Amino acid sequence: MGALGKFGVDVEVKSDAAKVWSAIKDLPNSFSEAVPDHYKSFEIVEGDHHLAVGSVRLVKYAEGNSITMSKEKIDVIDDATKTLAYTVLEGDAMEYYKEFKAKVVVEEKGDGSLVKWSCEFEKAKEEESPLTPDHLKEFAVATLKKLDDYLLKA
């Protein structure tokens, strides 16, 4: 059995929670427009053409990133708690991880919001992945800050 692990990062943004949550649910449009240097495209490949529990999305990353694609199954999408959870099924990350699950929670905080991104994983091999927790945290923080900038201008 590979090493188990988990980590997370909390990012304060200026956009209100409802706006951030809406953008996270509308990932195919908002993220590729807001953060084109990170994301090339999103496509729902199984399920409805919008995010729903059981949907599978194909994420293609922009050139220059550590990974090129990720196929992810939506496990939870809850408007009441503004929670989205997904499991990575295929992609570059799965060369290093047997299992990789992530969760995003958006909470109100003053006039803005707090976005909590966390993941749990099981390594497939002991070899160090280019997708280290520090790298993934930096990627998440940069993505959420750029998304916030985009939403503030919209």
Backbone as CSV, one residue per row, in Angstrom:
resi,resn,N_x,N_y,N_z,CA_x,CA_y,CA_z,C_x,C_y,C_z
1,MET,0.846,-1.178,0.000,0.000,0.000,0.000,0.886,1.234,0.000
2,GLY,0.531,2.231,-0.803,1.292,3.476,-0.885,1.021,4.357,0.321
3,ALA,1.807,5.390,0.443,1.653,6.326,1.551,0.355,7.109,1.415
4,LEU,-0.336,7.265,2.539,-1.566,8.046,2.575,-1.223,9.464,2.990
5,GLY,-1.999,10.403,2.524,-1.752,11.773,2.922,-2.945,12.652,2.672
6,LYS,-2.902,13.814,3.274,-3.913,14.822,2.996,-3.346,16.184,3.341
7,PHE,-3.876,17.180,2.669,-3.457,18.546,2.921,-4.532,19.469,2.384
8,GLY,-4.414,20.728,2.705,-5.386,21.692,2.231,-4.824,23.100,2.304
9,VAL,-5.584,24.002,1.748,-5.200,25.410,1.759,-6.483,26.242,1.816
10,ASP,-6.435,27.330,2.597,-7.552,28.262,2.698,-7.138,29.553,2.008
11,VAL,-8.012,30.048,1.145,-7.709,31.256,0.381,-8.819,32.277,0.597
12,GLU,-8.453,33.433,1.138,-9.419,34.522,1.288,-9.491,35.294,-0.019
13,VAL,-10.716,35.537,-0.470,-10.928,36.314,-1.692,-11.921,37.438,-1.408
14,LYS,-11.921,38.431,-2.280,-12.779,39.602,-2.079,-14.190,39.404,-2.616
15,SER,-14.362,38.493,-3.572,-15.688,38.237,-4.144,-16.570,37.534,-3.119
16,ASP,-17.890,37.834,-3.176,-18.779,37.204,-2.207,-18.947,35.713,-2.519
17,ALA,-19.345,34.973,-1.494,-19.405,33.512,-1.572,-20.342,33.023,-2.683
18,ALA,-21.470,33.681,-2.868,-22.422,33.244,-3.895,-21.802,33.344,-5.290
19,LYS,-21.060,34.413,-5.523,-20.429,34.617,-6.830,-19.314,33.592,-7.071
20,VAL,-18.512,33.324,-6.042,-17.430,32.339,-6.158,-18.026,30.950,-6.379
21,TRP,-19.053,30.611,-5.609,-19.689,29.300,-5.741,-20.270,29.122,-7.144
22,SER,-20.905,30.141,-7.640,-21.464,30.086,-8.994,-20.366,29.833,-10.028
23,ALA,-19.228,30.496,-9.872,-18.108,30.317,-10.805,-17.537,28.905,-10.708
24,ILE,-17.462,28.362,-9.505,-16.943,27.002,-9.332,-17.874,25.996,-9.988
25,LYS,-19.170,26.200,-9.859,-20.127,25.291,-10.503,-20.101,25.450,-12.016
26,ASP,-19.782,26.642,-12.492,-19.732,26.915,-13.931,-18.296,26.811,-14.438
27,LEU,-17.550,25.907,-13.849,-16.135,25.711,-14.144,-15.791,25.727,-15.627
28,PRO,-16.549,25.035,-16.483,-16.162,25.012,-17.896,-16.036,26.398,-18.513
29,ASN,-16.850,27.330,-18.081,-16.782,28.671,-18.655,-15.892,29.603,-17.846
30,SER,-16.115,29.665,-16.557,-15.429,30.662,-15.744,-13.926,30.419,-15.608
31,PHE,-13.497,29.189,-15.381,-12.085,28.954,-15.123,-11.220,29.095,-16.369
32,SER,-11.693,28.619,-17.516,-10.862,28.744,-18.709,-10.777,30.204,-19.166
33,GLU,-11.782,31.016,-18.832,-11.720,32.447,-19.139,-10.887,33.199,-18.100
34,ALA,-11.074,32.852,-16.835,-10.416,33.575,-15.741,-8.950,33.205,-15.578
35,VAL,-8.609,31.959,-15.860,-7.249,31.476,-15.608,-6.738,30.691,-16.832
36,PRO,-6.636,31.367,-17.983,-6.233,30.650,-19.201,-4.797,30.124,-19.180
37,ASP,-3.957,30.680,-18.306,-2.591,30.164,-18.208,-2.534,28.859,-17.414
38,HIS,-3.630,28.497,-16.734,-3.700,27.228,-16.013,-4.590,26.211,-16.734
39,TYR,-5.712,26.681,-17.276,-6.709,25.774,-17.835,-6.961,26.043,-19.310
40,LYS,-6.912,24.985,-20.093,-7.182,25.085,-21.529,-8.668,24.880,-21.803
41,SER,-9.232,23.786,-21.243,-10.653,23.519,-21.486,-11.214,22.542,-20.462
42,PHE,-12.530,22.539,-20.380,-13.292,21.622,-19.539,-14.415,21.061,-20.390
43,GLU,-14.698,19.793,-20.202,-15.772,19.168,-20.963,-16.445,18.127,-20.074
44,ILE,-17.760,18.128,-20.051,-18.501,17.080,-19.346,-18.569,15.899,-20.310
45,VAL,-17.957,14.784,-19.939,-17.894,13.623,-20.839,-18.869,12.518,-20.449
46,GLU,-19.408,12.592,-19.239,-20.437,11.652,-18.798,-21.420,12.410,-17.937
47,GLY,-22.708,12.153,-18.140,-23.732,12.825,-17.348,-24.284,14.025,-18.090
48,ASP,-25.061,14.818,-17.366,-25.647,16.026,-17.941,-24.556,16.980,-18.401
49,HIS,-24.944,17.973,-19.136,-23.973,18.945,-19.626,-23.703,20.049,-18.609
50,HIS,-24.053,19.782,-17.374,-23.686,20.672,-16.271,-23.200,19.783,-15.131
51,LEU,-22.558,20.369,-14.158,-22.029,19.582,-13.051,-23.169,19.026,-12.212
52,ALA,-23.116,17.734,-11.970,-24.064,17.048,-11.100,-23.335,15.849,-10.515
53,VAL,-23.824,15.356,-9.401,-23.218,14.163,-8.807,-23.222,13.045,-9.844
54,GLY,-22.076,12.415,-10.025,-21.935,11.348,-11.007,-21.398,11.806,-12.350
55,SER,-21.439,13.112,-12.608,-20.875,13.636,-13.862,-19.374,13.400,-13.883
56,VAL,-18.843,13.229,-15.081,-17.398,13.106,-15.251,-16.961,14.240,-16.167
57,ARG,-15.967,14.984,-15.715,-15.456,16.099,-16.511,-14.018,15.815,-16.919
58,LEU,-13.679,16.298,-18.093,-12.322,16.190,-18.612,-11.718,17.579,-18.553
59,VAL,-10.645,17.709,-17.797,-9.958,18.995,-17.634,-8.663,18.921,-18.425
60,LYS,-8.476,19.861,-19.328,-7.213,19.967,-20.056,-6.513,21.226,-19.571
61,TYR,-5.257,21.042,-19.198,-4.477,22.139,-18.639,-3.685,22.843,-19.731
62,ALA,-3.426,24.116,-19.520,-2.665,24.917,-20.480,-1.223,24.411,-20.545
63,GLU,-0.585,24.672,-21.672,0.818,24.285,-21.839,1.664,24.927,-20.758
64,GLY,2.711,24.198,-20.339,3.608,24.712,-19.319,3.256,24.270,-17.910
65,ASN,2.132,23.574,-17.729,1.763,23.062,-16.410,2.379,21.683,-16.197
66,SER,2.413,21.243,-14.953,3.000,19.941,-14.615,2.182,18.774,-15.144
67,ILE,0.900,18.997,-15.374,0.051,17.944,-15.923,-0.689,18.479,-17.139
68,THR,-1.124,17.575,-17.993,-1.803,17.979,-19.220,-3.304,17.752,-19.171
69,MET,-3.741,16.691,-18.435,-5.178,16.423,-18.363,-5.533,15.666,-17.103
70,SER,-6.817,15.753,-16.783,-7.357,15.066,-15.617,-8.814,14.741,-15.900
71,LYS,-9.205,13.511,-15.642,-10.601,13.099,-15.765,-11.127,12.929,-14.350
72,GLU,-12.199,13.671,-14.010,-12.658,13.746,-12.634,-14.150,13.440,-12.513
73,LYS,-14.501,12.636,-11.517,-15.898,12.310,-11.255,-16.393,13.168,-10.100
74,ILE,-17.550,13.791,-10.276,-18.137,14.628,-9.240,-18.813,13.711,-8.209
75,ASP,-18.343,13.803,-6.965,-18.884,12.981,-5.880,-19.946,13.716,-5.068
76,VAL,-19.740,15.016,-4.882,-20.659,15.838,-4.092,-20.765,17.199,-4.751
77,ILE,-21.975,17.695,-4.863,-22.190,19.097,-5.223,-23.389,19.552,-4.406
78,ASP,-23.137,20.442,-3.446,-24.149,20.815,-2.476,-24.242,22.340,-2.410
79,ASP,-25.340,22.868,-2.928,-25.537,24.319,-2.929,-25.684,24.886,-1.515
80,ALA,-26.309,24.128,-0.626,-26.539,24.633,0.735,-25.225,24.877,1.477
81,THR,-24.270,23.974,1.306,-22.981,24.131,1.996,-21.884,24.641,1.063
82,LYS,-22.255,24.918,-0.188,-21.292,25.376,-1.208,-20.068,24.466,-1.222
83,THR,-20.334,23.165,-1.398,-19.290,22.145,-1.374,-19.279,21.364,-2.680
84,LEU,-18.094,21.200,-3.233,-17.888,20.379,-4.425,-16.758,19.406,-4.100
85,ALA,-17.007,18.110,-4.304,-15.971,17.101,-4.081,-15.866,16.241,-5.327
86,TYR,-14.646,15.841,-5.653,-14.429,15.031,-6.843,-13.272,14.063,-6.648
87,THR,-13.295,13.011,-7.476,-12.246,11.998,-7.475,-11.578,12.012,-8.838
88,VAL,-10.263,12.050,-8.863,-9.535,11.979,-10.127,-9.522,10.516,-10.566
89,LEU,-10.017,10.263,-11.783,-10.103,8.908,-12.323,-8.933,8.558,-13.233
90,GLU,-8.526,9.531,-14.043,-7.468,9.317,-15.026,-6.664,10.602,-15.178
91,GLY,-5.497,10.459,-15.793,-4.679,11.629,-16.080,-3.269,11.476,-15.557
92,ASP,-2.486,12.506,-15.789,-1.073,12.499,-15.419,-0.859,12.242,-13.928
93,ALA,-1.716,12.788,-13.089,-1.557,12.622,-11.643,-1.640,11.166,-11.227
94,MET,-2.381,10.364,-11.988,-2.575,8.972,-11.601,-1.332,8.116,-11.849
95,GLU,-0.303,8.693,-12.469,0.982,8.000,-12.549,1.630,7.937,-11.164
96,TYR,1.267,8.879,-10.299,1.887,9.000,-8.985,0.948,8.659,-7.834
97,TYR,-0.365,8.699,-8.103,-1.345,8.463,-7.056,-2.295,7.335,-7.434
98,LYS,-2.527,6.414,-6.474,-3.541,5.371,-6.667,-4.922,5.988,-6.536
99,GLU,-5.013,6.947,-5.610,-6.286,7.604,-5.353,-6.014,9.067,-5.056
100,PHE,-6.867,9.933,-5.602,-6.725,11.362,-5.362,-8.131,11.957,-5.338
101,LYS,-8.534,12.439,-4.175,-9.854,13.041,-4.001,-9.659,14.466,-3.505
102,ALA,-10.474,15.361,-4.027,-10.361,16.763,-3.615,-11.727,17.327,-3.268
103,LYS,-11.704,18.398,-2.474,-12.944,19.048,-2.054,-12.720,20.554,-2.020
104,VAL,-13.729,21.285,-2.473,-13.726,22.746,-2.426,-14.961,23.172,-1.636
105,VAL,-14.740,24.036,-0.648,-15.837,24.575,0.152,-15.710,26.088,0.127
106,VAL,-16.818,26.763,-0.156,-16.831,28.229,-0.180,-17.668,28.710,1.004
107,GLU,-17.066,29.573,1.833,-17.752,30.115,3.004,-17.760,31.633,2.936
108,GLU,-18.805,32.216,3.480,-18.850,33.676,3.570,-17.854,34.128,4.618
109,LYS,-17.192,35.240,4.332,-16.259,35.816,5.304,-16.259,37.330,5.094
110,GLY,-16.952,38.028,5.977,-17.069,39.475,5.830,-17.746,39.805,4.514
111,ASP,-17.170,40.765,3.770,-17.709,41.126,2.457,-17.245,40.163,1.376
112,GLY,-16.267,39.334,1.683,-15.715,38.402,0.701,-16.054,36.973,1.057
113,SER,-15.111,36.091,0.797,-15.332,34.689,1.127,-14.013,33.983,1.385
114,LEU,-14.141,32.805,1.961,-13.012,31.940,2.233,-13.236,30.672,1.417
115,VAL,-12.269,30.331,0.582,-12.362,29.129,-0.228,-11.374,28.122,0.353
116,LYS,-11.897,26.963,0.721,-11.067,25.904,1.302,-10.945,24.790,0.271
117,TRP,-9.715,24.519,-0.156,-9.443,23.407,-1.081,-8.603,22.393,-0.326
118,SER,-9.050,21.145,-0.348,-8.303,20.103,0.352,-8.307,18.835,-0.486
119,CYS,-7.370,17.955,-0.190,-7.346,16.678,-0.894,-6.823,15.578,0.012
120,GLU,-7.216,14.377,-0.338,-6.724,13.162,0.299,-6.182,12.295,-0.815
121,PHE,-5.086,11.609,-0.540,-4.470,10.814,-1.599,-3.791,9.582,-1.048
122,GLU,-3.556,8.652,-1.959,-2.714,7.502,-1.682,-1.703,7.444,-2.811
123,LYS,-0.441,7.476,-2.445,0.613,7.427,-3.459,0.653,6.049,-4.117
124,ALA,0.939,6.034,-5.401,1.076,4.773,-6.139,2.477,4.211,-5.976
125,LYS,3.441,5.118,-5.794,4.833,4.708,-5.617,5.522,5.744,-4.743
126,GLU,6.614,5.357,-4.184,7.324,6.248,-3.264,8.077,7.367,-3.986
127,GLU,8.313,7.176,-5.267,9.003,8.185,-6.070,8.277,9.523,-5.945
128,GLU,9.037,10.579,-5.829,8.457,11.905,-5.660,7.756,12.360,-6.940
129,SER,6.552,12.823,-6.796,5.758,13.337,-7.908,6.090,14.811,-8.128
130,PRO,5.994,15.276,-9.368,6.112,16.727,-9.577,4.902,17.454,-8.981
131,LEU,3.863,16.699,-8.670,2.651,17.267,-8.091,2.709,17.149,-6.565
132,THR,3.689,17.801,-5.978,3.853,17.774,-4.531,2.744,18.585,-3.871
133,PRO,2.497,18.347,-2.590,1.507,19.172,-1.892,1.794,20.674,-2.019
134,ASP,3.052,21.073,-1.909,3.376,22.503,-2.043,3.028,23.026,-3.433
135,HIS,3.338,22.238,-4.464,3.018,22.649,-5.836,1.506,22.774,-6.017
136,LEU,0.760,21.796,-5.524,-0.694,21.813,-5.672,-1.326,22.963,-4.892
137,LYS,-0.796,23.257,-3.705,-1.292,24.394,-2.926,-1.049,25.702,-3.680
138,GLU,0.167,25.870,-4.210,0.493,27.095,-4.967,-0.429,27.238,-6.177
139,PHE,-0.675,26.127,-6.870,-1.557,26.131,-8.040,-2.969,26.546,-7.630
140,ALA,-3.469,25.984,-6.515,-4.815,26.307,-6.036,-4.920,27.779,-5.635
141,VAL,-3.931,28.270,-4.906,-3.953,29.671,-4.471,-3.928,30.597,-5.687
142,ALA,-3.024,30.348,-6.625,-2.927,31.193,-7.825,-4.233,31.153,-8.620
143,THR,-4.813,29.974,-8.772,-6.072,29.840,-9.506,-7.180,30.638,-8.841
144,LEU,-7.315,30.497,-7.536,-8.403,31.180,-6.828,-8.211,32.691,-6.789
145,LYS,-6.977,33.148,-6.681,-6.719,34.594,-6.704,-7.040,35.174,-8.092
146,LYS,-6.664,34.450,-9.151,-6.960,34.922,-10.513,-8.461,34.868,-10.787
147,LEU,-9.132,33.850,-10.274,-10.584,33.764,-10.412,-11.233,34.948,-9.705
148,ASP,-10.749,35.278,-8.519,-11.280,36.417,-7.771,-11.101,37.711,-8.565
149,ASP,-9.921,37.937,-9.109,-9.670,39.137,-9.935,-10.667,39.200,-11.092
150,TYR,-10.866,38.077,-11.744,-11.804,37.977,-12.871,-13.229,38.320,-12.428
151,LEU,-13.661,37.754,-11.297,-15.018,37.990,-10.821,-15.226,39.439,-10.384
152,LEU,-14.199,40.047,-9.809,-14.312,41.445,-9.382,-14.463,42.392,-10.568
153,LYS,-13.930,42.002,-11.729,-14.032,42.831,-12.930,-15.316,42.570,-13.701
154,ALA,-15.936,41.423,-13.462,-17.142,41.020,-14.229,-18.354,41.855,-13.860
